[in-house]
Amino acid sequence: MGNSCITRREDDFALSFLPGDGPHQAVHSIRRISQSRFIVGSGGFDGIPDLMAPYGSRAGSVRQHIRQMLKFVVQNYDNDAKDLQKRNVLFQLHGLSASERPFLLVIDVLLDEVPIDHSLSSSIVAMVICGGCLPTKELLTDFMSLLGLSTPSSETRQKNALTAVAAFAGRLSGALSDWLATDALLAFVHSRLARLCPAAVSEAGLRPYREPSDPGQRAERLQVALAAALLLQTFMHTFCEPERQRLLGRLSNNSDASACRPSFVALLSELEWRFGQSGHGPARQLSCLSTGLLDGYLRPAGRLSAWLAEPAVSSRARVCCLLSPTESTDAVQILPSGLEARSDAPGFETAVAACSVGVGSGNCCRWYFEVTLVTAGVMQIGWASTDTPLLRDEGLGVGDDAASVAIDGCRCCLWHRGRQDKRRYRWRRWRVGDVVGCLLEFSANQQQQQQPQSAGGWAAARFSLNGAWSSAGTAVRLPAIGAAYRPAASLMASQQLRFNFGGSEQPFRYRPPVSASTSAIVTLPMEFAAEASGVSSADRRLLGLPWPLAVRERRFNLTQTASPTAATCIVCVDRPGDVRLMPCGHTGLCRVCSARLSACPLCRVELAGFE
């Protein structure tokens, strides 16, 4: 249920359209079916009447109301108790953003309102922007001018500006995506990365970099550099192949105009090396993003992929269990260690271990693993059965069915059967660097308990935060017989964590307690689970490949077994959508609907035909 906080129900509200003076002065009003008025905070606001006022004369009043609504969203983004109020506020913001000029006003306020250290800042910015009107060339031009990249601004506005560009890039495709990667934007991204790379700057003959003495300023600069690296990664993932190759040529350009500054490859290489030993936080994320960019797109001559480098290969060979590239969802990134996962996709991505645990008749055992938080956003960490549905677009992950359970320290609850359980959460809200312990205990006594709900008995799942364990009475019960469980974690966008499955090479930081009923049972390391489950040869071979190659091969295997039936047309939802539009190359339409269009419905490029 990771994205439940951004869902809108259309049956709660109605949207009416009032024609304005022109296409850019169109005013969308919002009429709530209920006649009650919604109040935000102690001051409150009459949001509906003011947002219905014509844009321009009351711009100051509208700006103030937008600021209040955005503050409410930021403060309560992960508070499910105020889900209905958030839907109301978001519906008003999205209704106001349906025309271009008010949309730019919302973005302008948004850039200053999201705190720079908010763990869910990228999700908030993307959520507001993705609810606005479809971008046009005129809107993108005005948007880039609004960012003011060439003028001094606060670190908060700089980070949010880069995050906003990444959100727009996720909405665009085809020729329009190239409008975002302007020379001014790439120069700004370069300067934000160069501030953290004294060696690369000195080698280029520029003035040596001086790191600020204020720890707060250093942390803010690190956040801005992280947003810059995330923007580059978004460009690489969302651009079509021609635009991507053109961008790569610009990034590696060594013309006279860029010879006086270090290349992007030099900057990313230093960031990878400088922050490679960081355990958590933005520094760790920046190093991992630099590794991914260098491995997948900007690999310098003579560089060996981080997946194939000797330190990564030897470390994967020493650990007792790894994350599975075939069982995890497509968009989750598994880092070269095989134990660390990251997600930057808008869906709810899940990383799953390449081993499963269970219990046979008459056996008694306990299974345990730890997770170190690199970020502290929305994540659901725990145990998932082999039958747990992992549907990222629907927000279904670990803890969203009867045979899985997860802890969520960002929203301070446990997840089971798709429901929150705040009563069993006994800890503070988790922070970067915290260690989460996950224990699954099968015992003979539990197997002998014949419950009406499950003839095979139950297993008990318990959690800890930095060694502080929940009591045995608050354990969550799972079916013990007929189910195989795997360590798993579901992550929202821009979240990252590192697994620890134990063993002699990587001992646990916090051992689980010994209960009175199972005092003679010793906690088994996960290597026994790996031997018992038998990691498939396909998994072992994919774990030795660089992650992009493993994902590409997995997708190829899926297409080989997929149904050959073509998808239906996205317009008429009747005839097969087997037409490719030219010159943009978008697909998904039938021949009848394509013949009636003058422009692509996805990127608005003028059509020259179809095939």
TITORLO-46538 format. One record per residue (C-alpha): residue in three letters; y, x, z. Coordinates in steps of 0.001 Angstrom, whole numbers, padded with zeros to 6 digits, always signed. Layout:
BEGIN
ALAYXZ...
This chain:
BEGIN
MET+000000+000000+000000GLY+002293+002914-000659ASN+004691+001135-002992SER+004752-002230-001213CYS+008289-001568-000045ILE+009683-001661-003585THR+007953-004816-004803ARG+010058-007834-005740ARG+008703-011350-005771GLU+010308-013472-008448ASP+009527-016689-006630ASP+012012-015789-003877PHE+015054-015593-006131ALA+016505-016932-009373LEU+018653-015011-011850SER+021335-016701-013921PHE+023528-015202-016633LEU+027237-015781-017026PRO+028753-014645-020352GLY+031671-012254-019952ASP+034331-010945-022295GLY+031927-008640-024119PRO+028585-006881-023855HIS+029912-004298-021384GLN+031748-006845-019241ALA+028751-009177-018841VAL+028375-010355-015277HIS+025003-011175-013800SER+025133-013441-010801ILE+022408-013845-008278ARG+021581-017208-006824ARG+019059-017318-004032ILE+016819-020341-003920SER+017358-020551-000185GLN+020907-021521+000778SER+020953-019157+003761ARG+023277-016133+003632PHE+021986-012632+004177ILE+023818-010364+006640VAL+023427-006569+006755GLY+024215-004659+009928SER+026701-005673+012568GLY+029575-005945+010112GLY+027636-007949+007538PHE+028728-008884+004056ASP+028903-011963+001912GLY+027027-010156-000813ILE+026514-012942-003306PRO+030096-014194-003798ASP+031575-010706-004115LEU+028923-009461-006524MET+029589-012479-008732ALA+033261-011547-009038PRO+034390-010042-012383TYR+034069-006286-012528GLY+037388-004390-012467SER+039922-006185-010313ARG+037585-006211-007329ALA+035969-002832-007959GLY+036917-001593-004485SER+035329-004585-002800VAL+032198-004301-004936ARG+031967-000568-004190GLN+032099-001252-000459HIS+029343-003845-000671ILE+027208-001522-002807ARG+027656+001198-000188GLN+026548-001169+002603MET+023496-002289+000672LEU+022464+001264-000184LYS+022837+002295+003454PHE+020561-000573+004426VAL+017946+000506+001867VAL+018097+004151+002998GLN+017783+003281+006688ASN+014960+000772+006210TYR+013146+002066+003144ASP+009876+002625+005029ASN+010366-000237+007501ASP+007969-002955+006402ALA+009236-005289+009129LYS+012360-005817+007023ASP+010549-006167+003732LEU+012125-009543+002855GLN+015660-008246+003517LYS+015000-005177+001389ARG+013818-007343-001480ASN+016978-009398-001199VAL+019227-006327-001227LEU+017320-004642-004061PHE+017399-007809-006123GLN+021179-007941-005767LEU+021537-004259-006699HIS+019272-004638-009707GLY+021078-007785-010787LEU+024435-006008-010620SER+022939-003062-012564ALA+021927-005275-015481SER+025108-004318-017395GLU+026297-000791-018015ARG+029660-000532-016247PRO+028467-001948-012898PHE+025324+000173-013250LEU+027449+003321-013387LEU+029314+002151-010291VAL+026016+001727-008422ILE+024937+005232-009469ASP+028279+006728-008428VAL+027913+005296-004917LEU+024224+006192-004790LEU+024889+009902-005334ASP+026812+010103-002058GLU+024768+007739+000111VAL+021238+009214+000079PRO+020979+012018+002695ILE+019997+015400+001327ASP+017164+015862+003850HIS+015683+012371+003534SER+011934+012681+002995LEU+011966+009768+000507SER+015239+010519-001297SER+013660+010876-004744SER+011809+007562-004368ILE+014978+005742-003303VAL+017036+007116-006202ALA+014297+006320-008723MET+013801+002829-007314VAL+017489+001913-007691ILE+017876+003473-011150CYS+014656+002053-012588GLY+015858-001455-011728GLY+018999-001091-013867CYS+019633-001815-017506LEU+017800-000002-020282PRO+019700+003237-021065THR+021594+003578-024341LYS+023289+006611-025878GLU+026667+005375-024638LEU+025317+004867-021111LEU+023735+008340-021039THR+026981+009925-022215ASP+028976+008134-019509PHE+026293+008956-016953MET+026405+012701-017672SER+030215+012615-017434LEU+029940+010789-014116LEU+027804+013549-012602GLY+030650+016066-012897LEU+028365+019095-013001SER+031235+021427-013890THR+033370+020396-010899PRO+032780+021384-007251SER+030851+018821-005231SER+028796+018577-002068GLU+025197+019778-001935THR+024115+016183-001277ARG+025727+014920-004472GLN+024295+017826-006461LYS+020741+017119-005303ASN+021049+013384-005914ALA+022568+014008-009349LEU+019571+016121-010389THR+017201+013511-008946ALA+019023+010763-010875VAL+018647+012671-014152ALA+014921+013034-013446ALA+014690+009280-012818PHE+016381+008576-016162ALA+014046+011029-017905GLY+011091+009069-016540ARG+012430+005902-018198LEU+013168+007429-021590SER+010950+008565-024421GLY+011320+009694-027987ALA+014654+010896-029361LEU+016740+009504-026490SER+015161+011858-023959ASP+016779+014826-025693TRP+020235+013478-024821LEU+019726+014330-021167ALA+018949+018036-021567THR+022512+019088-022404ASP+023696+022692-022291ALA+025892+021867-019294LEU+022923+020423-017395LEU+020651+023395-018131ALA+023426+025790-017086PHE+023813+023861-013823VAL+020056+023960-013170HIS+020071+027702-013869SER+022899+028313-011409ARG+021172+026318-008643LEU+017999+028383-009039ALA+019857+031693-009374ARG+021482+031235-005962LEU+018069+031807-004373CYS+017058+034765-006571PRO+018992+037898-005549ALA+016586+040289-007280ALA+016746+038547-010658VAL+020530+038294-010473SER+020890+041984-009591GLU+018587+043047-012431ALA+020784+041123-014862GLY+023758+043253-013839LEU+025590+040487-012026ARG+027213+040601-008614PRO+024546+040748-005869TYR+023809+037414-004258ARG+024775+036871-000622GLU+022705+034430+001328PRO+024816+032142+003540SER+024623+032857+007266ASP+024618+029182+008199PRO+020983+027930+008443GLY+022095+024423+007514GLN+023744+025642+004325ARG+020647+027664+003416ALA+018476+024569+003885GLU+020796+022481+001703ARG+020778+025066-001084LEU+016995+025108-000919GLN+016931+021321-001317VAL+019187+021504-004396ALA+017028+024245-005959LEU+013942+022119-005313ALA+015566+019176-007119ALA+016413+021499-010041ALA+012794+022673-010331LEU+011575+019071-010133LEU+013923+018149-012976LEU+012489+020893-015190GLN+008976+019670-014407THR+009978+016083-015218PHE+011365+017172-018586MET+008096+018936-019391HIS+006009+015904-018439THR+008088+013167-020081PHE+009422+014761-023267CYS+007505+014220-026480GLU+006020+017322-028052PRO+008870+018076-030512GLU+011531+017668-027812ARG+009475+019721-025346GLN+009075+022607-027765ARG+012775+022514-028556LEU+013605+022602-024835LEU+011213+025502-024217GLY+012957+027426-026986ARG+016307+026841-025306LEU+015012+027876-021884SER+013574+031138-023224ASN+016528+031862-025516ASN+017822+035455-025340SER+020901+035102-027509ASP+024206+036736-026684ALA+025374+033608-024908SER+022626+033854-022327ALA+021901+037610-022242CYS+024323+038116-019341ARG+022210+036048-016988PRO+018540+036206-015909SER+016112+034064-017840PHE+014450+030975-016407VAL+011158+032867-016427ALA+012650+035615-014234LEU+014097+033059-011822LEU+010867+031094-011487SER+008821+034277-011090GLU+010990+035412-008187LEU+010914+031982-006558GLU+007120+031957-006831TRP+006878+035373-005219ARG+009620+034971-002627PHE+008441+031666-001156GLY+004722+032029-001887GLN+003882+032716+001755SER+005827+029756+003109GLY+003562+027358+004914HIS+005446+024107+004460GLY+008755+022494+003649PRO+011007+022825+000584ALA+010297+026557+000276ARG+006573+025908-000126GLN+007221+023121-002624LEU+009578+025328-004647SER+006978+028085-004905CYS+004283+025618-006031LEU+006554+024032-008650SER+007470+027487-009993THR+003781+028332-010305GLY+003111+025128-012232LEU+006003+025685-014638LEU+005019+029289-015307ASP+001339+028445-015783GLY+001752+025380-017925TYR+004864+025920-020023LEU+006872+029135-019508ARG+004106+031696-019059PRO+005443+035202-019641ALA+003521+037729-021689GLY+000640+039305-019797ARG+000617+036735-017007LEU-002786+035404-015940SER-002948+031770-014858ALA-002699+031311-011104TRP-005988+029393-011265LEU-007758+032387-012802ALA-006089+035106-010704GLU-008447+037000-008433PRO-006870+035880-005105ALA-007240+032195-006025VAL-010771+032584-007386SER-011985+034500-004329SER-010334+032083-001896ARG-011984+029089-003602ALA-015347+030848-003432ARG-015030+031419+000331VAL-014176+027867+001424CYS-016866+025292+002080CYS-015321+022342+000202LEU-012604+021732-002407LEU-010652+018824-003832SER-012271+017154-006824PRO-010451+017032-010180THR-012778+014287-011430GLU-012557+011930-008448SER-008816+012330-007796THR-006342+010237-009788ASP-004943+011748-012977ALA-001342+012407-011941VAL-002060+014143-008630GLN-001679+017926-008881ILE-004320+020125-007259LEU-002942+023615-006647PRO-004863+026851-007395SER-006256+027138-003860GLY-008259+023946-004473LEU-007206+022697-001028GLU-003601+021636-001635ALA-002425+018502-003437ARG+000968+017329-004628SER+002241+014193-006348ASP+005464+013697-008311ALA+004382+010558-010148PRO+005971+007175-009354GLY+002569+005639-008541PHE+000380+006025-005459GLU-001736+009083-006305THR-004897+009975-004389ALA-006609+013341-003849VAL-010318+013189-002985ALA-012641+015921-001701ALA-015540+017052-003856CYS-018083+016135-001189SER-019181+012984+000604VAL-020635+012462+004060GLY-022913+009806+005463VAL-025768+009301+007839GLY-029411+008520+007385SER-031548+006399+009640GLY-031893+007972+013074ASN-029374+010776+012517CYS-026393+011541+014740CYS-023428+013519+013421ARG-019672+013881+013454TRP-017455+014893+010516TYR-013992+016345+010871PHE-011208+017817+008714GLU-007522+018648+009155VAL-004441+018232+006993THR-001201+020223+007289LEU+001905+018376+006118VAL+004033+020247+003603THR+006262+017149+003384ALA+006712+014236+005788GLY+007020+011205+003517VAL+004753+008220+002854MET+001134+009408+002799GLN-002096+007707+003867ILE-004600+010328+005089GLY-008131+009569+006177TRP-011583+008561+004947ALA-012409+006600+001796SER-015818+005392+000665THR-017169+006114-002785ASP-016452+002462-003680THR-012819+002422-002505PRO-010550+001275-005391LEU-007894+003889-006092LEU-005374+001949-008202ARG-002123+003887-008282ASP-000112+001307-010217GLU-001123-001410-007758GLY-000332+000753-004742LEU-003964+000812-003577GLY-005221+003949-001910VAL-006927+005156+001256GLY-006993+002426+003907ASP-006507-000483+001511ASP-010076-001843+001646ALA-012704-002600+004287ALA-014542+000725+003802SER-011609+003113+004228VAL-009098+003983+006936ALA-005957+006117+006971ILE-003137+007257+009213ASP+000471+006933+008034GLY+002858+008813+010307CYS+005903+008076+008183ARG+005606+004329+008785CYS+003911+004936+012173CYS+000746+002907+011645LEU-002926+003002+010703TRP-004119+001398+007464HIS-007383-000558+007220ARG-008293-003467+004940GLY-004848-003122+003356ARG-003101-004073+006606GLN-000858-002120+008934ASP-001965-001599+012509LYS+000939-000289+014577ARG-000751-000942+017935ARG-003249+001874+017466TYR-000582+004397+016456ARG+000268+006313+019651TRP+002280+009256+018342ARG+005825+010034+017238ARG+006786+009933+013587TRP+005275+012940+011859ARG+007298+015908+010671VAL+006941+018766+008221GLY+004349+021244+009494ASP+002412+018772+011644VAL-001400+018945+011642VAL-003289+015666+011279GLY-006917+015566+012450CYS-009404+013058+011000LEU-012740+012458+012792LEU-015583+010219+011598GLU-018424+009785+014073PHE-021874+008340+013440SER-024106+007946+016475ALA-027537+006495+017165ASN-026042+003976+019557GLN-023652+002759+016897GLN-026428+002469+014331GLN-028502+000354+016705GLN-025649-002124+017198GLN-026435-005005+014865GLN-023066-006553+014096PRO-022792-009840+012183GLN-020424-008227+009731SER-022725-005323+008909ALA-026446-005138+009491GLY-026303-001363+009424GLY-023933-000847+012352TRP-020619+000980+012459ALA-019015+004407+012384ALA-015906+005215+014429ALA-012832+006859+012888ARG-010243+008535+015116PHE-007102+010565+014394SER-004940+013189+016062LEU-001459+014640+015610ASN-001120+018281+016643GLY-004169+017978+018914ALA-003104+014747+020630TRP-006034+012379+020074SER-006199+008619+020087SER-008463+007099+022708ALA-012044+006092+021909GLY-011105+002474+022487THR-008649+002518+019584ALA-011149+003884+017038VAL-011388+002017+013733ARG-014904+000831+012853LEU-016362+001380+009383PRO-019778+000443+007939ALA-022207+003211+008919ILE-025168+002567+006634GLY-025019+002236+002880ALA-021627+003920+002552ALA-020728+007530+001752TYR-017295+008676+002895ARG-015011+011369+001525PRO-011885+013021+002923ALA-008963+011662+000910ALA-005196+011223+000963SER-002877+008940-001028LEU+000626+010272-001698MET+003904+008788-002842ALA+006248+010731-005157SER+007381+014250-004114GLN+004792+014533-001331GLN+002482+017484-000700LEU-000204+018414+001837ARG-002904+021025+002469PHE-006501+020278+003523ASN-008631+022335+005902PHE-012375+021663+005850GLY-013270+024309+008432GLY-015790+027116+008247SER-015639+030768+009236GLU-012974+031609+006677GLN-010631+028792+007730PRO-011184+027662+011330PHE-009712+024422+012606ARG-006487+024596+014590TYR-007428+021683+016854ARG-011054+020898+017696PRO-011976+017237+018230PRO-012874+016084+021764VAL-016454+015496+022913SER-017054+011922+024027ALA-019367+010939+026851SER-021755+009054+024555THR-022149+011987+022169SER-021772+014946+024484ALA-024775+016729+022975ILE-023556+016394+019403VAL-021716+019370+017937THR-019033+018851+015312LEU-020523+019919+012011PRO-018430+021921+009548MET-017848+020385+006155GLU-020052+022953+004428PHE-023104+020948+005509ALA-021597+017934+003781ALA-021115+019938+000597GLU-024762+021004+000649ALA-025974+017492+001447SER-023924+015738-001214GLY-024510+018341-003891VAL-021253+018937-005726SER-021965+018285-009379SER-022044+021115-011896ALA-019245+019411-013837ASP-017046+019459-010735ARG-017840+023114-010072ARG-016963+024039-013658LEU-013698+022054-013627LEU-012698+023580-010296GLY-012710+026962-012012LEU-010282+025864-014721PRO-006494+025785-014528TRP-005491+022324-013345PRO-003811+021181-016613LEU-006968+022075-018547ALA-009181+020261-016039VAL-007096+017087-016290ARG-007040+017285-020095GLU-010830+017615-020232ARG-011294+014766-017775ARG-009097+012476-019864PHE-011051+013458-022987ASN-014313+012556-021254LEU-012871+009201-020238THR-011842+008441-023817GLN-015350+009226-025013THR-016827+006561-022740ALA-014003+004023-023036SER-014340+000803-024975PRO-013319+001189-028633THR-011539-002175-028573ALA-007832-001671-029326ALA-005238-002910-026845THR-003287-006023-027705CYS+000265-005950-029034ILE+002879-005564-026288VAL+005092-008161-027996CYS+002808-011060-028994VAL-000132-010098-026707ASP-002447-011527-029344ARG-003152-009219-032292PRO-004399-005608-031910GLY-001608-003122-031241ASP-002788-000498-033734VAL+000512+000391-035442ARG+002459+003647-035050LEU+006234+003335-035456MET+008141+005938-037456PRO+009918+008273-036824CYS+009580+007994-033011GLY+005779+007691-033033HIS+005478+004938-030411THR+002416+002700-030521GLY+001289-000591-029021LEU+002596-003103-031615CYS+000807-005085-034298ARG+001807-005100-037984VAL+003352-008578-037864CYS+005677-007771-034956SER+006517-004310-036330ALA+007665-005828-039641ARG+010208-007969-037784LEU+011855-005092-035895SER+014754-002929-037019ALA+014641-000613-033982CYS+011906+000615-031657PRO+011753-001633-028544LEU+010958+001393-026348CYS+013510+004027-027395ARG+015871+001990-029648VAL+015629+004481-032504GLU+016197+002917-035932LEU+012848+002407-037638ALA+012016+003945-041006GLY+008654+002202-041261PHE+005262+002130-039600GLU+001690+003184-040267
